[in-house]
Amino acid sequence: MYLISACLAGVNCKYNGNNNYNEKAFELVKRGEAIPICPEQLGGLMTPRIPAEIRIINDNRRVINKNGEDVTAQFEKGANEVLQLCKKLNVDKVILQARSPSCGVGKIYSGDFDGTLIDGNGITAQLLIDNGIEVESL
């Protein structure tokens, strides 16, 4: 069993109210092999919501939305909810949406809202990695 970013399975939970539909992801959910999750919604954020990116502020990773508001607490809450689901369901692999400040694996946006990608992981991806859970991006 996998957990998978809900937006990949066609759920309209992306920041702009759309999704990142991926046929492979949809088929995993359809066959009952994956459970769709959205860390940002689990953290209490609405859909649609103001875009957010990770910035380093005073040597700390903070998630700041385009209006300058710090939404780190919501991103961390959602990440912890996903981790708890992994533990309760004995999930050892999670498939996440690329580039997201929650789910990005290996590459995320720079924090400048200019479309530039940098090396790094989203808040959820990093927490899962730190806890020995395999993450993969689509």
C-alpha positions in Angstrom: 0.0 0.0 0.0 1.2 3.5 -0.9 0.1 7.0 0.1 0.0 9.3 -2.9 -0.4 13.0 -3.5 -4.1 13.4 -4.1 -3.6 16.0 -6.8 -1.8 13.3 -8.8 -4.9 11.1 -8.6 -7.1 13.9 -10.0 -8.3 15.5 -6.8 -8.7 19.3 -7.2 -6.6 20.1 -4.1 -3.7 22.0 -5.7 -3.1 25.6 -4.5 -5.0 27.0 -7.5 -7.9 24.5 -7.1 -6.8 22.3 -9.9 -5.0 19.0 -10.0 -1.8 17.3 -11.5 -3.6 14.3 -12.9 -1.3 11.4 -13.6 -2.7 8.2 -15.2 -0.3 5.9 -13.2 -1.3 7.6 -9.9 -5.0 7.4 -10.7 -4.8 3.7 -11.6 -3.0 2.9 -8.3 -5.8 4.6 -6.4 -8.5 2.9 -8.6 -7.0 -0.5 -7.9 -6.9 0.1 -4.2 -3.1 0.1 -4.1 -2.7 3.7 -3.0 -4.5 6.2 -0.7 -4.7 9.8 -1.8 -3.6 12.4 0.7 -3.0 16.2 0.5 -0.6 17.3 3.3 -1.5 21.0 2.8 -5.2 20.3 3.3 -4.4 17.9 6.2 -2.5 20.9 7.7 -5.6 23.0 7.6 -5.1 25.1 4.5 -8.0 25.8 2.2 -8.2 25.1 -1.5 -7.7 27.2 -3.5 -4.9 28.9 -1.4 -2.2 31.5 -2.0 0.9 29.9 -3.5 3.7 29.2 -1.1 7.4 28.4 -1.3 10.2 27.4 1.1 12.7 30.1 2.1 15.6 29.9 4.5 15.2 32.6 7.1 17.7 32.8 10.0 19.0 29.3 9.0 15.5 27.9 9.3 13.2 26.5 6.6 10.1 28.5 6.5 7.1 28.2 4.2 6.0 31.7 3.0 3.1 32.4 0.8 3.1 35.0 -2.0 1.5 37.5 0.3 4.4 37.2 2.7 2.5 35.2 5.4 4.3 32.4 7.2 2.4 29.1 6.8 5.1 26.8 8.1 2.9 25.6 11.0 0.2 24.3 8.6 2.8 22.6 6.3 4.4 21.0 9.3 1.0 19.8 10.7 0.1 18.3 7.4 3.5 16.6 7.2 3.1 15.1 10.7 -0.4 13.9 9.8 1.0 12.1 6.7 3.8 10.5 8.8 1.2 9.3 11.4 -0.9 7.7 8.5 2.3 6.0 7.3 2.9 4.5 10.7 -0.7 3.4 11.3 -1.1 1.8 7.9 2.5 0.4 7.8 3.2 2.4 4.6 6.9 2.4 3.6 6.6 4.2 0.3 4.9 7.5 -0.6 4.5 8.9 -4.1 4.5 12.7 -4.1 3.9 15.6 -6.5 7.2 17.0 -7.8 8.4 20.6 -6.9 5.8 21.2 -4.2 6.8 22.9 -1.0 5.1 20.0 0.8 5.8 17.1 -1.5 8.7 18.0 -3.7 11.5 15.4 -3.8 15.0 16.5 -4.9 13.8 19.8 -6.4 11.6 22.6 -5.1 11.0 26.1 -6.1 13.5 28.7 -4.9 11.3 30.7 -2.6 11.4 33.8 -4.9 8.2 32.9 -6.9 10.2 33.2 -10.1 9.9 29.6 -11.3 13.5 28.7 -10.5 14.1 25.2 -9.2 16.7 24.4 -6.5 17.9 21.3 -4.8 15.8 20.4 -1.9 12.8 18.5 -0.5 9.4 19.7 0.5 8.3 19.7 4.2 6.4 16.4 4.0 9.0 14.7 1.8 11.8 15.6 4.2 9.9 14.5 7.3 9.2 11.1 5.6 12.8 10.7 4.5 14.0 11.5 8.0 11.7 8.7 9.3 13.0 6.1 6.9 10.0 6.2 4.5 10.8 5.9 0.8 9.6 8.9 -1.2 9.3 9.2 -5.0 8.1 12.1 -7.1 5.9 12.0 -10.2 
